[in-house]
Amino acid sequence: MTSMAAPSAPQLTQVLTGLDEATRAATLKAANINPRTGLATDYLNHFNEAIMLLEMIPDMPECAADFLEWHPLSYAEHFIASNFRARDLAIEAYDTADPELRAEFDHMTATMTNILTAVSQAMGEVHQDSTRAKLAVQAISWLKELVAATGGIINGGTEANVDYIMTH
């Protein structure tokens, strides 16, 4: 008996399978995917969009409605919905990234998603513009730091990688 479960993402062409390390790295680099981590900074645009909306709320309270329309997307969902030219490659590279690195990355993005979801829920329950503005300002301070730290993970921002960065 075989399972007929629907795949969670479209069937991807396995571009990276069988490539030598230099060709793999060149392929990823050309697609704006970090060849050392297999992650793309483009995913951070998903969170930066929400931050931008939050930043407008203190001066333009009506922007809260736009923020409330923002919905979290997984890494794969973001790329599937995007116009990123190498979206299938980005998803494949993520799927084959080092599991420890990916777990750290997933933890950071889950934290950002949890903050945004909680702030959205709270904003939906309050009616005072000043309260929404306070929620937005607090969330922004947390999220900007998390986006920067997540960017560091994507870019392999550890001292051990300095030699690689300087030679490539």
Disulfide bonds with the S-S distance in Angstrom:
none
